[in-house]
Amino acid sequence: MSEIKNKVVIVTGASSGLGEATALRLAKNGAKLMLAARREDRLQELVADIEKNGGTAKYQVTDVTNRSAVEALAKATHQAYERIDVLINNAGLMPLSPLAETKVDEWEKMVDVNIKGVLYGIAAVMPIMQQQKSGHIINLSSVAGHKVFPAGAVYCATKFAVKALSEGIRLESNGEIRSTNISPGVIDTELTNTISHDETAKGVNQMYSVAIEADAIARAITYAIEQPGDVDVNEIIIRPTKQEL
């Protein structure tokens, strides 16, 4: 029997890209999903698609920068399914630019979504998982959480933070809550759409010519979840074979 079947999974940033691909793959494996994002129309379409194919999914419009909204997401999930087995902290932004451009508003958005959004998710599900004495938190970091690159200093800093939080969960879990840090490389998603610095966007678009499909990350997440309860896959770095950085 699949280790995923009937597991209750929250996916943030589920309206497109990695979140959408992960939701579709987990639904096929029998997970019970709560999908979260800001775009309700996209969430409705995704839930309808999953249900049409025999899967189980609900959605909650959620802005991960709003602590109360994330708490409401966890509460709604618990009320709907009576437990929370997995949280996938996937929502993220990547408005890259050189530090000298001082795009402070963009820096703040990255901190709010990429770090505080992850923290709010952890805080919302941790008490439930502790009470259950089981759970799994999967955080989406990046290869940028392992290596700093030009025009990416702030983004890299946020993803280094996510990696640190993932390890902190593992160390403090008391052997009850599994922690997985997923670090994608160049993946075909909407992530580059937030880059407002023209020169940086041009360079990134060239690099993304080797991008691989979002389902590659969905398969990695599925692998981590489907392991037996006594196996904790802590770190996965996955990038295109042709990616240099």
C-alpha positions as CSV (number, residue, x, y, z in Angstrom):
1,M,0.0,0.0,0.0
2,S,1.3,3.5,-0.8
3,E,2.7,5.4,2.1
4,I,0.9,8.5,0.6
5,K,-2.6,7.1,0.4
6,N,-5.0,9.0,2.7
7,K,-2.2,11.3,4.0
8,V,-3.5,14.9,4.6
9,V,-1.2,17.3,2.8
10,I,-1.2,21.1,2.7
11,V,0.4,22.7,-0.4
12,T,1.1,26.4,-0.4
13,G,1.7,28.2,-3.7
14,A,-0.5,25.6,-5.3
15,S,-2.0,27.6,-8.1
16,S,0.8,27.0,-10.6
17,G,4.3,25.7,-11.1
18,L,5.8,23.3,-8.5
19,G,2.7,23.5,-6.2
20,E,0.3,22.6,-9.0
21,A,2.5,19.8,-10.3
22,T,3.0,18.4,-6.8
23,A,-0.8,18.5,-6.0
24,L,-1.6,16.6,-9.2
25,R,1.0,13.9,-8.5
26,L,0.1,13.5,-4.8
27,A,-3.6,13.3,-5.7
28,K,-2.9,10.4,-8.1
29,N,-1.2,8.7,-5.2
30,G,-4.3,9.0,-3.0
31,A,-3.4,12.0,-0.8
32,K,-6.1,14.2,0.7
33,L,-5.1,17.7,-0.3
34,M,-5.7,21.2,1.0
35,L,-4.5,23.6,-1.7
36,A,-3.5,27.2,-0.8
37,A,-2.7,30.3,-2.9
38,R,-4.0,33.7,-3.6
39,R,-5.6,33.1,-7.0
40,E,-9.0,31.5,-6.3
41,D,-9.9,30.8,-9.9
42,R,-6.7,28.8,-10.4
43,L,-7.4,26.8,-7.2
44,Q,-10.9,26.1,-8.2
45,E,-9.8,24.8,-11.6
46,L,-7.1,22.6,-9.9
47,V,-9.5,21.1,-7.4
48,A,-12.0,20.4,-10.2
49,D,-9.3,18.7,-12.2
50,I,-8.3,16.5,-9.3
51,E,-11.8,15.5,-8.4
52,K,-12.6,14.7,-12.0
53,N,-9.8,12.2,-11.9
54,G,-11.0,10.6,-8.6
55,G,-8.8,12.5,-6.2
56,T,-9.6,14.4,-3.0
57,A,-8.9,18.1,-2.7
58,K,-10.2,21.2,-1.1
59,Y,-8.8,24.8,-1.2
60,Q,-8.3,27.8,0.9
61,V,-7.4,31.2,-0.5
62,T,-4.3,32.1,1.5
63,D,-1.7,34.9,1.5
64,V,1.3,33.3,3.3
65,T,2.5,36.7,4.4
66,N,-0.7,37.0,6.6
67,R,-0.1,35.0,9.8
68,S,-3.9,34.8,10.6
69,A,-4.6,33.5,7.1
70,V,-2.0,30.7,7.5
71,E,-3.4,29.8,10.9
72,A,-6.9,29.7,9.3
73,L,-5.5,27.4,6.6
74,A,-4.2,24.9,9.2
75,K,-7.5,25.1,11.1
76,A,-9.6,24.5,8.0
77,T,-7.5,21.6,7.0
78,H,-7.8,20.0,10.5
79,Q,-11.5,20.5,10.5
80,A,-11.9,19.0,7.1
81,Y,-9.7,16.0,7.5
82,E,-9.2,15.7,11.3
83,R,-5.4,15.7,11.0
84,I,-2.4,17.2,9.1
85,D,0.3,14.8,7.9
86,V,2.3,17.0,5.6
87,L,2.9,20.7,5.1
88,I,4.6,21.6,1.8
89,N,5.9,25.2,2.2
90,N,6.2,26.0,-1.5
91,A,5.1,29.6,-2.0
92,G,8.0,31.8,-3.0
93,L,9.2,34.9,-5.0
94,M,12.4,35.5,-6.9
95,P,12.7,39.2,-7.9
96,L,16.5,39.1,-8.6
97,S,18.5,42.3,-8.9
98,P,22.0,43.6,-7.9
99,L,22.2,45.0,-4.4
100,A,23.3,48.4,-5.8
101,E,19.9,48.8,-7.3
102,T,18.5,49.0,-3.7
103,K,15.1,47.5,-4.6
104,V,14.2,47.4,-0.9
105,D,10.5,46.9,-1.5
106,E,11.4,43.7,-3.4
107,W,13.8,42.6,-0.7
108,E,11.0,43.0,1.9
109,K,8.6,41.0,-0.2
110,M,11.1,38.1,-0.5
111,V,11.6,38.2,3.3
112,D,7.8,38.2,3.9
113,V,7.0,35.4,1.5
114,N,10.2,33.2,1.5
115,I,11.1,33.4,5.2
116,K,8.1,34.6,7.2
117,G,5.6,32.7,5.1
118,V,7.6,29.5,5.8
119,L,7.7,30.3,9.5
120,Y,4.0,31.0,9.6
121,G,3.3,27.6,8.1
122,I,5.6,25.9,10.5
123,A,4.0,27.7,13.5
124,A,0.5,26.8,12.2
125,V,1.0,23.1,11.9
126,M,3.6,22.3,14.6
127,P,1.1,22.1,17.5
128,I,-1.1,19.7,15.6
129,M,1.8,17.5,14.5
130,Q,3.2,17.5,18.1
131,Q,-0.2,16.4,19.4
132,Q,-0.4,13.6,16.7
133,K,3.3,12.7,17.5
134,S,3.8,12.6,13.7
135,G,4.1,14.8,10.8
136,H,6.3,16.0,7.9
137,I,7.3,19.5,6.9
138,I,8.7,19.9,3.4
139,N,10.3,23.3,2.7
140,L,11.2,24.5,-0.8
141,S,14.6,26.1,-0.7
142,S,16.8,26.3,-3.9
143,V,20.2,25.7,-5.2
144,A,20.4,29.4,-4.3
145,G,20.3,28.2,-0.7
146,H,23.6,26.5,-1.2
147,K,25.5,29.0,-3.4
148,V,25.3,32.8,-3.7
149,F,25.3,34.3,-7.2
150,P,25.4,37.9,-8.6
151,A,22.1,39.7,-8.5
152,G,20.8,37.0,-6.1
153,A,22.2,38.0,-2.7
154,V,18.8,38.7,-1.0
155,Y,17.0,35.8,-2.7
156,C,19.9,33.5,-1.7
157,A,19.8,34.8,1.8
158,T,16.1,33.8,2.1
159,K,16.8,30.4,0.7
160,F,19.8,29.8,3.0
161,A,17.3,30.7,5.8
162,V,14.8,28.1,4.6
163,K,17.6,25.5,4.6
164,A,18.5,26.4,8.2
165,L,14.9,26.2,9.3
166,S,14.6,22.7,7.8
167,E,17.6,21.5,9.8
168,G,16.2,23.2,12.9
169,I,12.9,21.3,12.5
170,R,14.9,18.0,12.3
171,L,17.0,18.8,15.3
172,E,14.0,19.8,17.5
173,S,11.5,17.2,16.2
174,N,12.1,14.7,19.0
175,G,12.0,12.0,16.4
176,E,8.4,12.6,15.6
177,I,8.3,15.2,12.8
178,R,10.1,14.6,9.6
179,S,11.9,17.5,7.8
180,T,12.8,17.6,4.2
181,N,14.6,20.5,2.4
182,I,14.1,20.5,-1.4
183,S,16.5,22.6,-3.4
184,P,15.4,23.0,-7.0
185,G,17.6,24.3,-9.8
186,V,16.3,25.8,-13.0
187,I,12.7,24.7,-13.3
188,D,10.0,25.8,-15.8
189,T,7.7,27.8,-13.5
190,E,6.4,31.4,-13.1
191,L,9.2,32.2,-10.7
192,T,11.1,34.4,-13.1
193,N,8.1,36.6,-13.8
194,T,8.8,38.8,-10.8
195,I,12.2,40.0,-12.0
196,S,11.9,43.7,-12.7
197,H,15.6,44.4,-13.4
198,D,15.9,44.1,-17.2
199,E,19.6,43.1,-17.4
200,T,19.1,40.4,-14.7
201,A,16.0,39.2,-16.4
202,K,17.8,38.8,-19.7
203,G,20.6,36.8,-18.1
204,V,18.1,34.6,-16.2
205,N,16.0,33.9,-19.3
206,Q,19.1,32.6,-21.0
207,M,20.0,30.4,-18.1
208,Y,16.4,29.1,-18.1
209,S,16.8,27.7,-21.6
210,V,17.8,24.4,-19.9
211,A,14.9,24.4,-17.5
212,I,13.2,21.1,-16.7
213,E,9.5,20.5,-16.0
214,A,8.0,21.2,-12.6
215,D,7.0,17.5,-12.2
216,A,10.6,16.7,-11.7
217,I,10.3,18.4,-8.3
218,A,6.9,16.8,-7.7
219,R,8.5,13.4,-8.1
220,A,11.2,14.3,-5.6
221,I,8.6,15.5,-3.0
222,T,6.6,12.3,-3.6
223,Y,9.7,10.2,-3.0
224,A,10.3,12.0,0.4
225,I,6.7,11.5,1.5
226,E,6.3,7.9,0.5
227,Q,9.2,6.6,2.6
228,P,8.3,4.6,5.7
229,G,7.8,6.6,8.9
230,D,11.2,5.7,10.3
231,V,12.9,7.2,7.2
232,D,13.5,10.9,7.0
233,V,14.8,12.2,3.6
234,N,16.4,15.5,4.8
235,E,17.9,17.0,1.7
236,I,17.4,16.8,-2.0
237,I,19.1,19.0,-4.6
238,I,17.7,18.6,-8.0
239,R,18.7,20.5,-11.1
240,P,18.9,20.1,-14.9
241,T,21.7,17.9,-16.1
242,K,22.9,20.9,-18.2
243,Q,22.7,23.5,-15.5
244,E,26.2,24.8,-14.5
245,L,25.5,26.8,-11.4
